[in-house]
Amino acid sequence: MTVVLAPDLVLWAIAIGLGFGALVLGLGSLVPATADKARPLWPTFVTELVIVTAAVLPFVFGGPVLWLCLAALCLRIGHEAGQVALLRREGASGSATRRLLPLGLGALCFAVGVAVGALPLVWSAGLVLLAGLIAAGTLAMMPGGEGGWGRIAAELVLFPVSPLVLFVACALTGDNAGLLLLAFLLVETYDSYALLGGKVFGHRPAFPVLSPRKTIEGLAIGGAALALTAALAGPLVLGWPLWLAVLVAALIAATAVVGDLAGSRLKRASGVKDYPQVLPRQGGVLDIADAWLIAGPALVLLLRLFG
């Protein structure tokens, strides 16, 4: 069965969530007991508003606007991933390679994404998955040394190239817009639950090397809260059976963590904390979108296969 989700429904959910967040933050800023903690959070909230707007509006307008935004997304991600990966190559700084490789990487992602998008979705996913498996196998068999061209190329194909290509392919199929926006909303919801749970109850790091701030307690609370949210909203708002809503929640939780760790792996291998910054307090586009690049196509595929 083909599942088509109206983007308007997701937009209302996002707007309500942002409005509720602004209301809570506003009240907290006015109450003397919480004002000192709430007021410094406004810049972060405004940054989040910019991120949500940038993610949502291209799918609202569609057409040429979506194409241009996807091209810009690929070029920016190619720039960030390429610049970070090349930090491992001595002598690459300031060279033509350092300038041209990231640009070519982004252009390649967009061109391949457009081409793959013309195929049936299952074929698209199969080709991208095959490329990812080949890259993973190459990495597994390659001897040590983070700065080799082969290793860098394999890592970039594994992430972010393969997920980005499939994301572009899904986005250019018109009836997937609502599902990709839903994935964005669910990823943001899961991250918020996990962050809150980690701050309140978190003690044991889940991934000490790749993502030290993630805790086992935070991830568990985030997953449980997202499952409860999906179990309520799925059947009542979207008309999904309960099993499908819970399956979607589990998929989003798993792919969000995988995307975040994949983005962190590339940074840690090059010895940097963030990708080249685009927004204060957020880092680069890949710091913002790493989980969505994997969760979005995964949700589309799940609902195309089992919806």
C-alpha positions as CSV (number, residue, x, y, z in Angstrom):
1,M,0.0,0.0,0.0
2,T,1.3,3.5,-0.8
3,V,1.2,5.8,2.2
4,V,0.8,9.5,1.4
5,L,0.9,11.9,4.2
6,A,-0.3,15.5,3.7
7,P,2.5,17.9,4.6
8,D,-0.1,20.3,6.0
9,L,-0.8,17.9,8.9
10,V,2.9,17.7,9.8
11,L,3.2,21.5,9.5
12,W,0.4,22.0,12.0
13,A,2.1,19.5,14.4
14,I,5.4,21.4,14.1
15,A,3.8,24.8,14.5
16,I,1.9,23.6,17.6
17,G,5.1,22.1,19.1
18,L,7.0,25.4,18.5
19,G,4.1,27.4,19.9
20,F,4.0,25.3,23.0
21,G,7.7,25.6,23.4
22,A,7.6,29.3,23.1
23,L,4.7,29.5,25.6
24,V,6.6,27.4,28.2
25,L,9.8,29.3,27.7
26,G,8.0,32.6,27.9
27,L,6.2,31.7,31.2
28,G,9.5,30.4,32.6
29,S,11.2,33.7,31.7
30,L,8.5,35.6,33.6
31,V,8.5,33.5,36.8
32,P,11.2,34.8,39.1
33,A,12.1,31.2,40.3
34,T,12.9,30.0,36.8
35,A,13.8,33.2,34.9
36,D,17.5,32.9,35.3
37,K,17.5,29.5,33.7
38,A,14.8,30.2,31.1
39,R,16.0,33.5,29.6
40,P,19.4,32.2,28.4
41,L,17.5,29.6,26.4
42,W,15.9,32.1,24.0
43,P,18.9,32.3,21.6
44,T,18.8,28.5,21.3
45,F,15.1,28.5,20.7
46,V,15.5,31.1,17.9
47,T,18.2,29.0,16.3
48,E,15.9,26.0,16.5
49,L,13.2,28.1,14.8
50,V,15.6,29.0,12.0
51,I,16.5,25.3,11.5
52,V,12.9,24.2,11.4
53,T,12.0,26.9,8.9
54,A,14.9,26.0,6.7
55,A,13.9,22.4,6.7
56,V,10.2,22.8,6.2
57,L,9.8,25.6,3.7
58,P,11.4,23.9,0.7
59,F,8.9,21.0,1.0
60,V,6.1,23.6,1.3
61,F,7.0,25.4,-1.9
62,G,8.2,22.3,-3.8
63,G,9.1,22.6,-7.5
64,P,12.2,24.7,-8.4
65,V,12.5,25.9,-4.8
66,L,12.9,22.3,-3.5
67,W,15.4,21.5,-6.3
68,L,17.5,24.5,-5.5
69,C,17.5,23.9,-1.8
70,L,18.4,20.2,-2.3
71,A,21.3,21.3,-4.5
72,A,22.4,23.8,-1.9
73,L,22.1,21.1,0.8
74,C,24.3,18.7,-1.2
75,L,26.9,21.4,-1.9
76,R,27.1,22.5,1.7
77,I,27.3,18.9,3.1
78,G,29.9,18.0,0.5
79,H,31.9,21.1,1.6
80,E,31.6,20.2,5.3
81,A,32.4,16.5,4.9
82,G,35.1,17.1,2.4
83,Q,36.8,19.8,4.4
84,V,36.8,17.7,7.6
85,A,38.0,14.5,5.9
86,L,40.9,16.4,4.2
87,L,42.2,17.5,7.6
88,R,43.8,14.1,7.7
89,R,45.8,14.7,4.5
90,E,49.1,16.5,5.2
91,G,49.7,19.2,2.6
92,A,46.1,19.3,1.4
93,S,45.5,22.6,3.3
94,G,45.1,25.5,0.8
95,S,45.6,23.2,-2.2
96,A,43.4,22.9,-5.3
97,T,42.3,19.5,-4.0
98,R,41.0,21.0,-0.8
99,R,39.0,23.6,-2.7
100,L,37.6,21.4,-5.5
101,L,37.0,18.0,-3.9
102,P,34.3,19.2,-1.4
103,L,32.5,21.1,-4.3
104,G,32.7,18.0,-6.6
105,L,31.5,15.8,-3.8
106,G,28.4,17.8,-3.2
107,A,27.6,18.1,-7.0
108,L,28.1,14.4,-7.4
109,C,25.6,13.7,-4.5
110,F,23.0,15.9,-6.1
111,A,23.5,14.5,-9.7
112,V,23.4,10.9,-8.5
113,G,20.4,11.6,-6.3
114,V,18.4,13.0,-9.2
115,A,19.4,10.0,-11.4
116,V,18.5,7.5,-8.7
117,G,15.3,9.3,-8.0
118,A,14.0,8.4,-11.5
119,L,14.1,4.7,-10.5
120,P,11.5,2.8,-8.5
121,L,12.2,3.5,-4.8
122,V,13.1,-0.1,-4.0
123,W,15.7,-0.1,-6.8
124,S,17.0,3.3,-5.6
125,A,17.4,2.0,-2.0
126,G,19.0,-1.3,-3.2
127,L,21.7,0.6,-5.3
128,V,22.5,3.0,-2.4
129,L,22.6,0.1,0.1
130,L,24.9,-1.8,-2.2
131,A,27.3,1.2,-2.4
132,G,27.2,1.5,1.4
133,L,28.0,-2.2,1.9
134,I,30.9,-2.0,-0.6
135,A,32.2,1.0,1.3
136,A,31.9,-0.7,4.6
137,G,33.6,-3.8,3.3
138,T,36.4,-1.7,1.9
139,L,36.9,0.0,5.3
140,A,36.9,-3.4,7.1
141,M,39.6,-4.8,4.9
142,M,41.8,-1.7,4.7
143,P,44.9,-1.6,6.8
144,G,45.3,1.1,9.5
145,G,45.9,4.7,8.6
146,E,43.2,7.4,8.7
147,G,44.8,9.6,6.1
148,G,44.8,7.3,3.0
149,W,42.8,8.3,0.0
150,G,41.1,4.9,-0.2
151,R,40.0,5.1,3.4
152,I,38.7,8.7,3.2
153,A,36.8,7.9,0.0
154,A,35.2,4.8,1.5
155,E,34.2,6.7,4.7
156,L,32.6,9.5,2.6
157,V,30.6,7.0,0.5
158,L,29.4,5.3,3.7
159,F,28.4,8.7,5.2
160,P,27.3,11.2,4.1
161,V,27.2,10.3,0.4
162,S,24.9,7.2,0.4
163,P,22.3,8.6,2.8
164,L,22.3,12.0,1.1
165,V,21.8,10.5,-2.4
166,L,18.8,8.4,-1.1
167,F,17.4,11.5,0.7
168,V,17.5,13.5,-2.5
169,A,15.9,10.7,-4.4
170,C,13.1,10.4,-1.9
171,A,12.6,14.2,-1.7
172,L,12.2,14.6,-5.5
173,T,9.3,12.1,-5.4
174,G,6.4,14.5,-4.7
175,D,4.3,12.2,-2.4
176,N,7.2,11.6,0.0
177,A,7.3,15.2,1.2
178,G,5.0,14.7,4.1
179,L,6.8,11.5,5.2
180,L,10.2,13.3,5.2
181,L,8.7,16.1,7.2
182,L,7.2,13.6,9.6
183,A,10.7,12.0,10.0
184,F,12.1,15.4,10.8
185,L,9.5,16.1,13.4
186,L,10.0,12.7,15.0
187,V,13.8,13.0,15.0
188,E,13.5,16.4,16.8
189,T,11.0,15.0,19.2
190,Y,13.2,12.0,20.0
191,D,16.3,14.2,20.4
192,S,14.4,16.5,22.8
193,Y,13.2,13.5,24.9
194,A,16.6,12.0,25.0
195,L,18.3,15.3,25.9
196,L,15.9,16.0,28.7
197,G,16.1,12.4,30.0
198,G,19.9,12.5,29.9
199,K,20.1,15.8,31.8
200,V,17.8,14.6,34.5
201,F,18.7,10.9,34.9
202,G,21.7,10.3,32.7
203,H,24.9,8.9,34.3
204,R,26.3,6.2,32.0
205,P,27.7,7.3,28.6
206,A,26.3,5.2,25.8
207,F,29.1,5.9,23.3
208,P,32.0,7.4,25.3
209,V,34.2,7.9,22.3
210,L,31.9,9.0,19.4
211,S,29.2,10.8,21.4
212,P,30.2,11.3,25.1
213,R,27.0,13.4,25.9
214,K,24.6,10.6,25.0
215,T,23.7,8.5,28.0
216,I,22.1,5.1,28.2
217,E,19.4,6.5,30.5
218,G,18.7,9.4,28.1
219,L,18.4,7.2,25.0
220,A,16.1,4.8,26.9
221,I,13.8,7.6,28.1
222,G,13.8,9.2,24.7
223,G,12.9,5.9,23.0
224,A,10.1,5.1,25.5
225,A,8.7,8.7,25.3
226,L,8.8,8.6,21.5
227,A,7.0,5.2,21.4
228,L,4.3,6.5,23.7
229,T,3.9,9.6,21.6
230,A,3.7,7.5,18.4
231,A,1.3,5.1,20.0
232,L,-1.1,7.9,20.8
233,A,-0.7,10.1,17.7
234,G,-0.4,7.3,15.2
235,P,-3.8,5.7,15.6
236,L,-5.7,8.9,16.7
237,V,-4.2,11.4,14.2
238,L,-2.8,9.4,11.3
239,G,-5.1,6.4,11.4
240,W,-2.2,3.9,11.7
241,P,-2.5,0.6,13.5
242,L,-0.8,0.6,16.8
243,W,1.9,-1.9,15.7
244,L,2.9,0.4,12.8
245,A,3.1,3.5,15.0
246,V,5.4,1.7,17.5
247,L,7.5,0.3,14.6
248,V,7.9,3.8,13.3
249,A,9.0,5.1,16.7
250,A,11.6,2.3,17.0
251,L,12.9,2.9,13.5
252,I,13.3,6.7,14.1
253,A,15.1,6.1,17.4
254,A,17.5,3.6,15.9
255,T,18.2,5.6,12.7
256,A,18.6,8.9,14.6
257,V,21.3,7.4,16.7
258,V,23.0,5.8,13.7
259,G,23.0,9.1,11.8
260,D,24.4,11.0,14.8
261,L,27.2,8.4,15.3
262,A,28.0,8.4,11.6
263,G,28.4,12.1,11.6
264,S,30.5,12.0,14.8
265,R,32.7,9.2,13.4
266,L,33.9,11.4,10.6
267,K,34.6,14.3,12.9
268,R,36.5,12.3,15.5
269,A,38.7,10.7,12.9
270,S,39.8,14.1,11.8
271,G,40.1,15.5,15.4
272,V,37.4,18.2,15.3
273,K,34.3,18.8,17.4
274,D,32.0,20.3,14.8
275,Y,31.6,20.7,11.1
276,P,32.3,24.1,9.6
277,Q,29.7,26.3,11.4
278,V,26.6,27.8,9.8
279,L,24.7,28.6,12.9
280,P,25.8,29.5,16.4
281,R,25.4,26.8,19.1
282,Q,24.7,24.3,16.3
283,G,27.8,23.8,14.2
284,G,27.4,22.9,10.5
285,V,24.6,21.5,8.4
286,L,25.8,18.0,9.0
287,D,25.7,18.5,12.8
288,I,22.0,19.4,12.3
289,A,20.9,17.0,9.6
290,D,23.0,13.9,10.2
291,A,20.1,11.9,11.8
292,W,17.5,13.2,9.4
293,L,19.5,12.0,6.3
294,I,19.1,8.4,7.5
295,A,15.8,8.6,9.3
296,G,13.9,10.3,6.5
297,P,14.6,7.7,3.7
298,A,14.3,4.9,6.3
299,L,10.8,6.0,7.2
300,V,9.8,6.4,3.6
301,L,11.0,2.9,2.8
302,L,9.2,1.4,5.8
303,L,5.9,2.9,5.0
304,R,6.2,2.1,1.3
305,L,6.9,-1.6,2.2
306,F,4.6,-2.1,5.2
307,G,2.2,0.8,5.3
